């Protein structure tokens, strides 16, 4: 996609079509509701102006200038696959950790009742609020906090949640987050260490029972301050 496509509606529409057909469908994102949503929630409106011409490319987009490690939009296929795996319902209350530009929150808000999204960077949170307002999305609450502080206290204020998404990678999913899921609730995270991480879907099947699947592989930047397990072994 060339820079001129951002000022050419036909070019944008073709780039969006190519993104869906060449990147997202081949990644087994086949849910018609998700695919339709990707045509209606415009990814380029959530990309920084300096990188808008690359909004549909199969890559992470820096959200700051100069670029800061971890402050990125995830690639379109990763966001789409995570969204599909969440299996959102219109009555769902959703928690996101790692708001970024607000794009994933916008997608989830379009399929659920309400999204609470937590961003550690105040400047990014302001950008996300502005992007969501311009997109006409009013059921997202962007909060500035370190989500991990005091055993995820900032996340617990409105628990339980029907869905939780971590918009970045972690070494492991903290039990404190799983405890915030309602029965039947789903958590989607990218778990592991480079060069191999696994998309991890955890479903709360009962009060103290969880079912875990790891359906696909990817790599994503780390979310800040999540606990790291000890690397020391006897």
C-alpha positions as a Markdown table, in Angstrom:
| # | Residue | x | y | z |
|---|---|---|---|---|
| 1 | Unk | 0.0 | 0.0 | 0.0 |
| 2 | Unk | 1.3 | 3.4 | -0.9 |
| 3 | Unk | 0.9 | 6.6 | 1.0 |
| 4 | Unk | -1.4 | 8.0 | -1.6 |
| 5 | Unk | -4.0 | 5.3 | -0.8 |
| 6 | Unk | -4.8 | 7.1 | 2.5 |
| 7 | Unk | -6.2 | 10.0 | 0.5 |
| 8 | Unk | -7.9 | 7.8 | -2.0 |
| 9 | Unk | -11.1 | 6.1 | -0.7 |
| 10 | Unk | -11.0 | 3.5 | -3.5 |
| 11 | Unk | -7.4 | 2.7 | -2.6 |
| 12 | Unk | -8.3 | 2.4 | 1.1 |
| 13 | Unk | -11.2 | 0.1 | 0.3 |
| 14 | Unk | -9.0 | -2.1 | -1.9 |
| 15 | Unk | -6.2 | -2.2 | 0.8 |
| 16 | Unk | -8.8 | -3.2 | 3.4 |
| 17 | Unk | -10.2 | -5.9 | 1.1 |
| 18 | Unk | -6.7 | -7.2 | 0.5 |
| 19 | Unk | -5.9 | -7.2 | 4.3 |
| 20 | Unk | -9.0 | -9.3 | 5.0 |
| 21 | Unk | -8.6 | -11.7 | 2.1 |
| 22 | Unk | -4.8 | -12.1 | 2.0 |
| 23 | Unk | -3.9 | -11.9 | 5.7 |
| 24 | Unk | -6.9 | -12.5 | 7.9 |
| 25 | Unk | -8.9 | -15.3 | 6.2 |
| 26 | Unk | -5.8 | -17.4 | 5.7 |
| 27 | Unk | -5.2 | -17.2 | 9.5 |
| 28 | Unk | -8.5 | -19.1 | 9.9 |
| 29 | Unk | -10.6 | -16.0 | 10.8 |
| 30 | Unk | -13.8 | -17.1 | 9.2 |
| 31 | Unk | -16.4 | -15.7 | 11.5 |
| 32 | Unk | -18.7 | -13.6 | 9.3 |
| 33 | Unk | -19.5 | -11.1 | 12.1 |
| 34 | Unk | -15.8 | -10.5 | 12.7 |
| 35 | Unk | -15.0 | -10.1 | 9.0 |
| 36 | Unk | -17.8 | -7.7 | 8.5 |
| 37 | Unk | -16.7 | -5.7 | 11.5 |
| 38 | Unk | -13.2 | -5.3 | 10.1 |
| 39 | Unk | -14.8 | -3.4 | 7.1 |
| 40 | Unk | -16.8 | -1.1 | 9.4 |
| 41 | Unk | -14.3 | -0.2 | 12.2 |
| 42 | Unk | -11.6 | 1.5 | 10.2 |
| 43 | Unk | -8.1 | 0.5 | 11.3 |
| 44 | Unk | -6.5 | 3.4 | 9.6 |
| 45 | Unk | -8.4 | 5.8 | 11.9 |
| 46 | Unk | -6.6 | 4.3 | 14.9 |
| 47 | Unk | -3.1 | 4.3 | 13.3 |
| 48 | Unk | -0.7 | 7.2 | 14.0 |
| 49 | Unk | -0.8 | 9.7 | 11.1 |
| 50 | Unk | 2.9 | 9.0 | 10.4 |
| 51 | Unk | 2.1 | 5.3 | 9.8 |
| 52 | Unk | -1.4 | 5.5 | 8.4 |
| 53 | Unk | -0.2 | 4.4 | 5.0 |
| 54 | Unk | 0.9 | 1.1 | 6.6 |
| 55 | Unk | -2.4 | 0.5 | 8.5 |
| 56 | Unk | -3.3 | -2.6 | 6.5 |
| 57 | Unk | 0.2 | -4.1 | 6.3 |
| 58 | Unk | 1.0 | -7.4 | 8.1 |
| 59 | Unk | 3.2 | -5.8 | 10.7 |
| 60 | Unk | 3.2 | -4.1 | 14.1 |
| 61 | Unk | 2.8 | -0.3 | 13.9 |
| 62 | Unk | 4.7 | 2.0 | 16.3 |
| 63 | Unk | 2.4 | 4.2 | 18.3 |
| 64 | Unk | 5.0 | 6.7 | 19.4 |
| 65 | Unk | 7.7 | 8.8 | 17.7 |
| 66 | Unk | 10.4 | 7.9 | 18.3 |
| 67 | Unk | 9.3 | 4.3 | 18.5 |
| 68 | Unk | 9.2 | 2.8 | 22.0 |
| 69 | Unk | 9.4 | -1.0 | 22.5 |
| 70 | Unk | 6.1 | -2.5 | 23.2 |
| 71 | Unk | 4.0 | 0.5 | 22.3 |
| 72 | Unk | 2.5 | -0.8 | 19.0 |
| 73 | Unk | -0.7 | -1.8 | 17.2 |
| 74 | Unk | -0.6 | -5.5 | 16.8 |
| 75 | Unk | -0.8 | -6.9 | 13.2 |
| 76 | Unk | -4.4 | -7.1 | 11.8 |
| 77 | Unk | -4.4 | -10.9 | 11.6 |
| 78 | Unk | -3.4 | -11.1 | 15.3 |
| 79 | Unk | -6.1 | -8.7 | 16.5 |
| 80 | Unk | -8.7 | -10.5 | 14.3 |
| 81 | Unk | -7.9 | -14.0 | 15.5 |
| 82 | Unk | -7.9 | -12.9 | 19.1 |
| 83 | Unk | -11.3 | -11.2 | 18.6 |
| 84 | Unk | -12.7 | -14.4 | 17.0 |
| 85 | Unk | -11.4 | -16.5 | 19.9 |
| 86 | Unk | -13.1 | -14.3 | 22.5 |
| 87 | Unk | -16.5 | -15.3 | 21.1 |
| 88 | Unk | -18.1 | -12.1 | 22.3 |
| 89 | Unk | -21.8 | -11.7 | 23.0 |
| 90 | Unk | -23.9 | -8.5 | 23.0 |
| 91 | Unk | -24.4 | -8.8 | 26.8 |
| 92 | Unk | -20.7 | -9.3 | 27.6 |
| 93 | Unk | -18.6 | -7.0 | 29.8 |
| 94 | Unk | -15.0 | -7.0 | 28.6 |
| 95 | Unk | -11.7 | -6.1 | 30.2 |
| 96 | Unk | -8.7 | -5.2 | 28.1 |
| 97 | Unk | -5.2 | -4.7 | 29.4 |
| 98 | Unk | -3.1 | -2.6 | 27.0 |
| 99 | Unk | -5.3 | -0.1 | 25.2 |
| 100 | Unk | -2.7 | 1.3 | 22.8 |
| 101 | Unk | -4.5 | 3.3 | 20.1 |
| 102 | Unk | -7.9 | 1.9 | 21.1 |
| 103 | Unk | -8.4 | -0.2 | 17.9 |
| 104 | Unk | -8.9 | -3.5 | 19.7 |
| 105 | Unk | -11.3 | -1.9 | 22.2 |
| 106 | Unk | -13.3 | -0.4 | 19.3 |
| 107 | Unk | -13.6 | -3.9 | 17.7 |
| 108 | Unk | -14.7 | -5.5 | 21.0 |
| 109 | Unk | -17.1 | -2.7 | 21.9 |
| 110 | Unk | -18.9 | -3.3 | 18.6 |
| 111 | Unk | -19.7 | -6.9 | 19.6 |
| 112 | Unk | -20.3 | -6.5 | 23.4 |
| 113 | Unk | -22.1 | -4.4 | 25.9 |
| 114 | Unk | -19.2 | -2.6 | 27.5 |
| 115 | Unk | -15.4 | -2.5 | 27.4 |
| 116 | Unk | -13.1 | -1.4 | 30.3 |
| 117 | Unk | -9.6 | -1.0 | 28.9 |
| 118 | Unk | -6.5 | -0.1 | 31.0 |
| 119 | Unk | -3.5 | 1.7 | 29.6 |
| 120 | Unk | -0.4 | 2.4 | 31.7 |
| 121 | Unk | 0.7 | 5.3 | 29.4 |
| 122 | Unk | -1.3 | 8.4 | 30.0 |
| 123 | Unk | -0.5 | 9.9 | 26.5 |
| 124 | Unk | -1.6 | 6.7 | 24.7 |
| 125 | Unk | -4.8 | 6.7 | 26.8 |
| 126 | Unk | -5.6 | 10.2 | 25.7 |
| 127 | Unk | -5.0 | 9.3 | 22.0 |
| 128 | Unk | -7.2 | 6.2 | 22.4 |
| 129 | Unk | -10.1 | 8.2 | 23.9 |
| 130 | Unk | -9.8 | 10.7 | 21.1 |
| 131 | Unk | -9.8 | 7.9 | 18.5 |
| 132 | Unk | -12.8 | 6.2 | 20.0 |
| 133 | Unk | -14.8 | 9.5 | 20.3 |
| 134 | Unk | -14.1 | 10.3 | 16.6 |
| 135 | Unk | -15.2 | 6.8 | 15.7 |
| 136 | Unk | -18.5 | 7.3 | 17.5 |
| 137 | Unk | -17.9 | 4.5 | 20.0 |
| 138 | Unk | -19.3 | 5.3 | 23.4 |
| 139 | Unk | -19.3 | 2.1 | 25.3 |
| 140 | Unk | -15.5 | 2.0 | 26.1 |
| 141 | Unk | -14.1 | 3.3 | 29.4 |
| 142 | Unk | -10.4 | 4.0 | 29.0 |
| 143 | Unk | -8.6 | 4.1 | 32.3 |
| 144 | Unk | -5.0 | 5.0 | 33.1 |
| 145 | Unk | -3.4 | 2.6 | 35.6 |
| 146 | Unk | -0.8 | -0.1 | 36.1 |
| 147 | Unk | -3.1 | -3.0 | 35.7 |
| 148 | Unk | -0.7 | -5.3 | 37.6 |
| 149 | Unk | -0.4 | -3.2 | 40.7 |
| 150 | Unk | -1.7 | -4.7 | 44.0 |
| 151 | Unk | -2.7 | -8.0 | 42.5 |
| 152 | Unk | -4.6 | -6.4 | 39.6 |
| 153 | Unk | -6.7 | -4.1 | 41.9 |
| 154 | Unk | -7.5 | -1.7 | 39.1 |
| 155 | Unk | -8.9 | -4.6 | 37.1 |
| 156 | Unk | -11.0 | -6.0 | 39.9 |
| 157 | Unk | -13.3 | -3.0 | 40.5 |
| 158 | Unk | -15.9 | -4.2 | 38.0 |
| 159 | Unk | -15.3 | -7.9 | 38.0 |
| 160 | Unk | -16.5 | -10.5 | 37.1 |
| 161 | Unk | -16.0 | -10.1 | 33.3 |
| 162 | Unk | -17.3 | -12.2 | 30.5 |
| 163 | Unk | -14.1 | -11.7 | 28.5 |
| 164 | Unk | -10.6 | -10.6 | 29.2 |
| 165 | Unk | -8.0 | -9.8 | 26.5 |
| 166 | Unk | -4.3 | -9.0 | 27.0 |
| 167 | Unk | -3.2 | -6.9 | 24.1 |
| 168 | Unk | 0.4 | -7.9 | 24.3 |
| 169 | Unk | 2.4 | -10.9 | 25.5 |
| 170 | Unk | 3.1 | -12.3 | 29.0 |
| 171 | Unk | 5.2 | -15.1 | 30.3 |
| 172 | Unk | 2.3 | -16.7 | 32.0 |
| 173 | Unk | -1.3 | -15.8 | 32.8 |
| 174 | Unk | -1.6 | -14.7 | 36.5 |
| 175 | Unk | -4.2 | -16.6 | 38.5 |
| 176 | Unk | -5.4 | -13.3 | 39.9 |
| 177 | Unk | -6.7 | -12.4 | 36.4 |
| 178 | Unk | -8.4 | -15.8 | 35.9 |
| 179 | Unk | -10.3 | -15.2 | 39.1 |
| 180 | Unk | -11.9 | -12.1 | 37.6 |
| 181 | Unk | -13.7 | -14.2 | 35.0 |
| 182 | Unk | -17.4 | -15.0 | 35.4 |
| 183 | Unk | -18.5 | -18.6 | 34.9 |
| 184 | Unk | -18.3 | -19.2 | 31.2 |
| 185 | Unk | -15.9 | -16.3 | 30.8 |
| 186 | Unk | -13.0 | -16.4 | 28.3 |
| 187 | Unk | -9.5 | -15.0 | 28.6 |
| 188 | Unk | -7.3 | -14.6 | 25.5 |
| 189 | Unk | -3.6 | -13.9 | 25.9 |
| 190 | Unk | -0.3 | -14.4 | 24.0 |
| 191 | Unk | 1.9 | -16.5 | 26.3 |
| 192 | Unk | 5.5 | -17.5 | 26.3 |
| 193 | Unk | 9.0 | -16.3 | 25.3 |
| 194 | Unk | 10.5 | -15.4 | 21.9 |
| 195 | Unk | 11.0 | -16.9 | 19.4 |
| 196 | Unk | 7.8 | -18.9 | 20.1 |
| 197 | Unk | 4.7 | -17.8 | 21.9 |
| 198 | Unk | 1.3 | -19.4 | 21.9 |
| 199 | Unk | -2.2 | -17.8 | 21.8 |
| 200 | Unk | -3.8 | -19.1 | 24.9 |
| 201 | Unk | -7.6 | -19.2 | 25.5 |
| 202 | Unk | -8.7 | -20.0 | 29.0 |
| 203 | Unk | -12.4 | -20.6 | 29.7 |
| 204 | Unk | -13.8 | -20.6 | 33.3 |
| 205 | Unk | -15.9 | -23.8 | 33.3 |
| 206 | Unk | -16.9 | -23.7 | 36.9 |
| 207 | Unk | -16.1 | -21.8 | 40.1 |
| 208 | Unk | -12.6 | -23.3 | 40.4 |
| 209 | Unk | -12.2 | -25.0 | 37.1 |
| 210 | Unk | -10.6 | -23.7 | 33.9 |
| 211 | Unk | -10.1 | -25.2 | 30.4 |
| 212 | Unk | -7.1 | -24.1 | 28.4 |
| 213 | Unk | -6.3 | -24.3 | 24.7 |
| 214 | Unk | -3.4 | -22.9 | 22.7 |
| 215 | Unk | -4.7 | -22.9 | 19.1 |
| 216 | Unk | -2.1 | -20.8 | 17.3 |
| 217 | Unk | 1.5 | -19.4 | 17.4 |
| 218 | Unk | 2.6 | -15.8 | 17.2 |
| 219 | Unk | 5.0 | -13.3 | 18.8 |
| 220 | Unk | 4.0 | -10.0 | 20.5 |
| 221 | Unk | 5.7 | -7.3 | 22.6 |
| 222 | Unk | 5.6 | -7.7 | 26.4 |
| 223 | Unk | 3.0 | -6.0 | 28.5 |
| 224 | Unk | 4.7 | -4.0 | 31.2 |
| 225 | Unk | 5.1 | -5.2 | 34.8 |
| 226 | Unk | 3.5 | -8.6 | 34.5 |
| 227 | Unk | 5.0 | -11.1 | 36.9 |
| 228 | Unk | 7.9 | -13.1 | 35.5 |
| 229 | Unk | 8.3 | -16.6 | 36.9 |
| 230 | Unk | 11.7 | -17.5 | 38.4 |
| 231 | Unk | 14.2 | -18.7 | 35.9 |
| 232 | Unk | 16.3 | -20.5 | 38.6 |
| 233 | Unk | 16.1 | -24.3 | 38.8 |
| 234 | Unk | 18.0 | -26.7 | 41.0 |
